[in-house]
Amino acid sequence: MNTNAPLILFIIKPLCNYGSPAQLSSGLWSSANFVVDMLLHQGYRTKLVEAVDGNSIDALVAQNQPARVVIEALWVTPAKMAELQKLWPKVKWTVRIHSEIPFLANEGSAVGWIAAYFNQGIEVAFNSAQTVVDFEILGHATFLPNYYPLRQPRQPKPKTPQLNVGCFGAIRPLKNQLIQAFAAIQYARSILKPLVFHMNSARVEQLGQNNLKNIQSLFAACSGATLVLHDWMDHEPFLDLIAQMDICLQVSLSESFNIVSADAVSMGVPLVGSDAISWLPAWSQAPVDSASGIADAMRRANNTNIAMNHAALKMYLQQTVKTWLAWV
């Protein structure tokens, strides 16, 4: 790395703290950190810092003297961005957004802020190619996709008497977990195995409480099926947990990348998702509105599924590196 090269500063605001370090609050920190590490490996000066709020950005820029600043996610008001542009006119500013339109619809200020960024000449970037196209009616956006440090898949774990299914991540309506729970119970019964259904419980967001309540009621009413709720955890322990699953489900209604799916692929665990995960092969996708359709996809999820998913994600990540290197 050239220590005299211009610095690219990535700034993130911790979303919340669930009894763990701030960076564990969501996949957002991991997403930004993976990109920073990739660019460092490619020889660029990059750094990821946390800002308490928009008012602390000026001090971070003064301290680090970057040539470019990437604001990760939608949290700095257009007025604050205009102020920062005047204070630091030589800095190139980018706001990188990690959500597609169905998720942005839950944030009342999202479209207004994004339109204001375009009008102020701030670069707006999305980690979803589809969202770049969707926002063309407001302005020219940039595609800056997720990077992920993909590993060689672990050897499949020994078979156990029960079926362990992981459906991890924040509990939100768009994550679609209830129908996946129905599908897992159907599939487990079809192969005559008791089900252990694993979820995270720390992040219940956007009226996800109703989702969780219904899932708990479903397992209370079904014999031979157990719900296990896990705390939020750091990435390496979470990978160890993923590796214990027989199959992972991420049949979401909307996704811009889905780090949990990449975790399953990296650990060599069969994965069923939806067509919202753009890099996932069609063979591994299931309909979002059919429990039986998801169960059918679970039957297809075997060693072939593992290899196909790994190859598809590897190809996506190779293109990701090229996209970022063209941007810098």
QUIMO-V32474 format. One record per residue. N is the residue number from 1. RES is the residue in three letters. PSI is psi in degrees with one decimal (999 if undefined). OMEGA is omega in radians with two decimals (NA if undefined). D_CENTER is the distance of its C-alpha to the mean C-alpha in Angstrom with 2 decimals. Layout:
# QUIMO-V32474
N RES PSI OMEGA D_CENTER
N RES PSI OMEGA D_CENTER
This chain:
# QUIMO-V32474
1 MET 135.8 3.07 28.25
2 ASN 109.2 -3.08 30.65
3 THR -13.2 3.10 30.89
4 ASN -1.3 -3.13 32.65
5 ALA 154.5 3.11 30.02
6 PRO 142.9 -3.10 28.39
7 LEU 136.8 2.96 25.44
8 ILE 115.4 -3.07 21.99
9 LEU 121.0 3.06 20.75
10 PHE 129.0 -3.09 17.13
11 ILE 129.3 -3.12 17.30
12 ILE 147.1 3.03 14.86
13 LYS 121.4 3.08 16.00
14 PRO 128.6 -3.06 15.11
15 LEU -36.0 -3.08 14.08
16 CYS 172.9 -3.13 16.01
17 ASN 115.9 -3.08 17.45
18 TYR 48.2 3.13 17.55
19 GLY 11.5 -3.13 20.37
20 SER 171.6 3.05 18.48
21 PRO 152.9 -3.01 18.23
22 ALA -35.8 -3.07 16.54
23 GLN -11.9 -3.13 13.79
24 LEU 2.7 -3.00 12.63
25 SER -22.4 3.14 12.04
26 SER 175.6 3.04 8.27
27 GLY -8.9 -3.10 5.27
28 LEU -45.3 3.14 6.83
29 TRP -44.5 3.11 9.76
30 SER -42.8 -3.13 8.55
31 SER -48.2 3.14 7.02
32 ALA -42.1 -3.11 10.44
33 ASN -38.3 3.11 12.39
34 PHE -41.5 3.12 11.61
35 VAL -44.3 3.13 12.88
36 VAL -45.6 3.13 15.75
37 ASP -39.4 3.12 16.79
38 MET -44.5 -3.14 16.82
39 LEU -36.8 3.04 18.99
40 LEU -43.1 3.13 21.17
41 HIS -29.2 3.12 21.75
42 GLN 0.0 3.04 22.79
43 GLY 9.2 -3.12 25.31
44 TYR 149.1 3.06 23.97
45 ARG 113.5 3.13 24.34
46 THR 155.9 -3.13 21.03
47 LYS 140.4 3.08 20.20
48 LEU 125.1 3.13 17.49
49 VAL 159.4 3.11 19.14
50 GLU 138.7 3.07 18.57
51 ALA 134.6 3.12 20.51
52 VAL -41.3 3.11 21.94
53 ASP -177.8 -3.11 22.29
54 GLY -30.4 -3.12 23.26
55 ASN -19.0 -3.11 26.75
56 SER -4.4 -3.10 25.81
57 ILE -40.2 -3.13 24.39
58 ASP -45.1 -3.13 27.98
59 ALA -36.9 3.13 28.84
60 LEU -38.6 3.11 25.83
61 VAL -42.3 3.11 26.83
62 ALA -38.8 -3.12 30.44
63 GLN -38.8 -2.99 29.70
64 ASN -20.5 3.11 27.66
65 GLN 56.9 -3.12 29.32
66 PRO 159.3 2.98 26.48
67 ALA -31.7 3.13 27.12
68 ARG 145.3 3.05 23.66
69 VAL 129.2 3.06 21.26
70 VAL 113.4 3.05 17.62
71 ILE 116.1 -3.10 16.57
72 GLU 114.5 3.09 12.83
73 ALA 176.5 -2.95 11.99
74 LEU 89.4 -3.12 14.84
75 TRP -7.8 3.13 17.18
76 VAL 122.8 -3.07 20.28
77 THR 152.3 3.06 23.00
78 PRO -36.2 3.12 24.76
79 ALA -42.4 3.11 27.93
80 LYS -39.4 3.11 26.52
81 MET -39.7 3.10 25.19
82 ALA -39.9 3.10 28.71
83 GLU -43.1 -3.14 30.25
84 LEU -35.5 3.09 28.23
85 GLN -39.6 3.13 29.18
86 LYS -37.9 -3.14 32.80
87 LEU -34.6 -3.05 32.60
88 TRP 70.1 -3.04 30.93
89 PRO -20.6 -3.13 32.06
90 LYS -9.8 3.13 31.59
91 VAL 137.1 3.03 27.90
92 LYS 121.6 -3.04 25.53
93 TRP 134.5 3.08 22.88
94 THR 134.1 2.96 19.44
95 VAL 118.4 -3.09 16.96
96 ARG 120.9 -3.00 13.48
97 ILE 136.4 -2.99 11.52
98 HIS 21.6 -3.07 7.82
99 SER 151.5 2.99 8.99
100 GLU 174.6 -2.99 11.42
101 ILE -42.0 3.14 14.86
102 PRO -35.3 3.11 14.67
103 PHE -41.4 3.13 12.27
104 LEU -26.5 -3.14 14.33
105 ALA -22.6 3.13 17.38
106 ASN -7.8 3.13 16.90
107 GLU 104.6 -2.96 17.36
108 GLY -25.9 -3.10 21.04
109 SER -0.4 -2.94 21.31
110 ALA -56.0 -3.05 18.44
111 VAL -39.5 3.12 20.64
112 GLY -43.9 3.12 23.57
113 TRP -44.8 -3.11 21.86
114 ILE -42.2 3.09 20.40
115 ALA -39.9 3.13 23.90
116 ALA -40.1 3.08 25.47
117 TYR -46.3 3.12 23.41
118 PHE -45.7 -3.10 24.64
119 ASN -27.6 3.14 28.15
120 GLN -1.2 -3.14 28.10
121 GLY 17.3 3.08 27.29
122 ILE 136.2 3.10 23.95
123 GLU 126.1 3.06 21.55
124 VAL 125.2 -3.14 18.61
125 ALA 145.8 3.06 15.68
126 PHE 150.0 3.06 12.68
127 ASN 8.4 3.10 9.86
128 SER 124.0 3.12 10.98
129 ALA -36.3 3.13 14.54
130 GLN -40.3 -3.11 15.42
131 THR -33.3 3.04 14.88
132 VAL -46.8 3.13 17.06
133 VAL -43.7 -3.09 19.69
134 ASP -34.8 -3.06 19.48
135 PHE 8.0 3.12 20.19
136 GLU -24.5 3.13 23.15
137 ILE -16.2 3.12 25.50
138 LEU -29.7 -3.12 24.77
139 GLY 176.5 -3.12 24.64
140 HIS 112.9 -3.14 23.56
141 ALA 165.3 -3.12 19.90
142 THR 143.1 3.07 18.40
143 PHE 114.3 3.07 15.67
144 LEU 89.9 -2.97 13.72
145 PRO 170.0 3.07 10.96
146 ASN 148.1 2.92 8.40
147 TYR 153.6 -3.14 10.46
148 TYR 132.8 3.14 10.25
149 PRO 79.5 -3.05 13.52
150 LEU 136.9 3.12 14.39
151 ARG 165.8 2.97 17.31
152 GLN 132.7 -3.07 20.15
153 PRO 142.6 3.04 19.61
154 ARG 161.2 3.04 21.64
155 GLN 142.2 3.14 24.69
156 PRO 139.8 -3.13 24.27
157 LYS 154.6 3.12 25.18
158 PRO 146.4 3.11 28.58
159 LYS 143.8 3.12 28.91
160 THR 162.8 -3.12 29.43
161 PRO -27.7 -3.13 31.45
162 GLN 163.2 3.09 28.49
163 LEU 116.0 3.10 25.31
164 ASN 116.6 -3.14 22.17
165 VAL 127.0 3.11 19.18
166 GLY 129.1 3.07 15.73
167 CYS 72.1 -2.91 13.62
168 PHE 168.5 3.12 11.25
169 GLY 176.5 3.09 8.82
170 ALA 148.4 3.13 10.14
171 ILE 105.7 3.13 13.15
172 ARG 155.3 3.10 13.22
173 PRO -40.2 -3.10 15.41
174 LEU -14.9 3.07 12.88
175 LYS -19.1 2.92 11.26
176 ASN 34.6 -3.00 14.81
177 GLN -29.7 -3.05 15.55
178 LEU -48.1 -3.12 19.31
179 ILE -29.2 3.08 20.19
180 GLN -32.9 3.06 18.28
181 ALA -44.1 3.05 20.48
182 PHE -44.7 -3.11 23.50
183 ALA -41.8 -3.12 22.64
184 ALA -39.6 3.11 22.32
185 ILE -43.4 3.09 25.68
186 GLN -48.2 -3.09 27.26
187 TYR -43.9 -3.14 26.25
188 ALA -40.9 3.12 27.36
189 ARG -34.9 -3.11 30.66
190 SER -25.9 3.11 31.21
191 ILE 8.6 3.03 31.10
192 LEU 44.1 3.08 33.06
193 LYS 143.2 2.99 30.70
194 PRO 145.7 -3.07 29.76
195 LEU 136.5 2.91 26.08
196 VAL 113.6 -3.04 23.96
197 PHE 117.9 -3.01 20.73
198 HIS 131.2 3.09 18.18
199 MET 162.0 2.91 15.70
200 ASN 150.4 -3.11 14.45
201 SER -6.8 -3.00 16.74
202 ALA -31.9 -3.06 16.23
203 ARG 100.6 3.10 13.88
204 VAL 110.1 -2.91 15.68
205 GLU 158.8 3.01 14.94
206 GLN 53.4 -3.13 16.32
207 LEU 25.5 3.08 19.19
208 GLY -12.4 3.13 17.29
209 GLN -40.3 3.14 20.51
210 ASN -37.7 3.10 22.25
211 ASN -50.1 -3.12 19.65
212 LEU -41.3 -3.13 20.01
213 LYS -42.9 3.13 23.79
214 ASN -38.1 3.11 24.14
215 ILE -43.8 3.12 22.28
216 GLN -39.6 3.12 24.57
217 SER -38.2 3.13 27.56
218 LEU -47.3 -3.10 26.78
219 PHE -29.8 3.06 26.83
220 ALA -28.1 -3.07 29.87
221 ALA -12.5 -3.03 31.66
222 CYS 124.2 3.05 30.89
223 SER 153.1 3.10 32.83
224 GLY 13.8 3.14 31.45
225 ALA 128.9 -3.07 27.84
226 THR 136.1 3.07 26.32
227 LEU 127.8 3.08 23.23
228 VAL 122.8 -3.13 21.92
229 LEU 129.1 -3.08 19.69
230 HIS 146.9 3.02 18.13
231 ASP 162.2 2.98 17.58
232 TRP 144.8 -3.07 14.45
233 MET 165.9 3.10 14.98
234 ASP 165.5 -2.96 14.55
235 HIS -45.1 -3.09 12.62
236 GLU -47.9 3.05 15.88
237 PRO -34.0 3.11 17.27
238 PHE -39.0 3.08 14.15
239 LEU -38.7 3.09 14.54
240 ASP -38.6 3.10 18.16
241 LEU -45.5 3.11 17.44
242 ILE -42.4 -3.07 15.31
243 ALA -17.9 3.13 18.31
244 GLN -4.8 -3.10 20.62
245 MET 148.2 2.99 19.24
246 ASP -29.4 3.12 21.28
247 ILE 149.1 3.07 18.51
248 CYS 145.0 3.12 14.92
249 LEU 133.4 3.02 14.03
250 GLN 57.0 -3.09 10.96
251 VAL 70.5 -3.03 13.26
252 SER 158.0 3.07 11.36
253 LEU -25.6 3.13 13.25
254 SER 133.7 3.08 10.66
255 GLU 145.9 3.02 7.32
256 SER -21.5 3.00 6.86
257 PHE -61.1 3.12 5.31
258 ASN 88.6 -3.13 3.66
259 ILE -34.4 -3.13 4.20
260 VAL -38.6 3.09 6.73
261 SER -42.7 3.10 8.41
262 ALA -36.0 3.08 8.88
263 ASP -45.1 -3.14 10.26
264 ALA -44.6 3.13 12.59
265 VAL -43.1 -3.11 13.75
266 SER -29.1 3.13 14.42
267 MET -0.6 3.13 16.40
268 GLY 31.5 3.13 18.35
269 VAL 133.0 3.07 17.57
270 PRO 142.0 -3.05 18.09
271 LEU 135.5 2.97 15.17
272 VAL 125.8 3.11 15.59
273 GLY -156.9 3.11 13.08
274 SER 176.2 3.12 13.97
275 ASP -4.1 3.02 14.79
276 ALA -22.5 3.08 11.81
277 ILE 98.4 -2.89 10.04
278 SER -29.3 -3.08 12.38
279 TRP -7.7 -3.05 12.81
280 LEU 130.5 3.14 13.71
281 PRO 148.7 -3.12 17.54
282 ALA -31.3 3.13 19.38
283 TRP -29.2 -3.08 21.05
284 SER 5.8 -3.13 17.94
285 GLN 152.8 3.13 17.12
286 ALA 156.8 3.08 18.72
287 PRO 141.0 -3.08 19.85
288 VAL -14.8 -3.00 17.91
289 ASP 20.1 -3.09 21.29
290 SER 112.1 3.10 23.28
291 ALA -39.9 3.14 23.29
292 SER -34.0 3.08 25.84
293 GLY -38.6 3.08 23.85
294 ILE -41.6 3.11 20.88
295 ALA -39.3 3.08 23.57
296 ASP -41.7 3.11 25.06
297 ALA -32.6 3.08 21.86
298 MET -34.3 3.10 21.75
299 ARG -29.2 3.12 25.30
300 ARG -14.8 -3.00 24.30
301 ALA 100.5 -3.13 21.65
302 ASN -156.4 -3.11 23.72
303 ASN -33.1 3.08 24.23
304 THR -42.0 3.08 24.22
305 ASN -43.1 -3.13 20.78
306 ILE -48.1 -3.09 19.58
307 ALA -42.3 3.13 21.31
308 MET -44.2 -3.13 20.24
309 ASN -41.6 -3.13 16.52
310 HIS -44.6 -3.13 16.95
311 ALA -40.5 -3.13 19.10
312 ALA -42.5 3.13 16.88
313 LEU -39.4 3.11 13.83
314 LYS -43.3 3.12 16.45
315 MET -42.6 3.11 17.91
316 TYR -43.4 -3.09 14.76
317 LEU -33.5 3.06 14.25
318 GLN -40.9 3.10 17.96
319 GLN -33.8 3.09 17.77
320 THR -46.8 -3.14 14.93
321 VAL -44.7 3.13 17.43
322 LYS -39.8 -3.12 20.17
323 THR -45.7 3.13 18.43
324 TRP -40.2 -3.13 17.81
325 LEU -33.0 3.06 21.33
326 ALA -31.9 -3.13 22.83
327 TRP -42.9 -3.11 21.32
328 VAL 999 NA 22.66
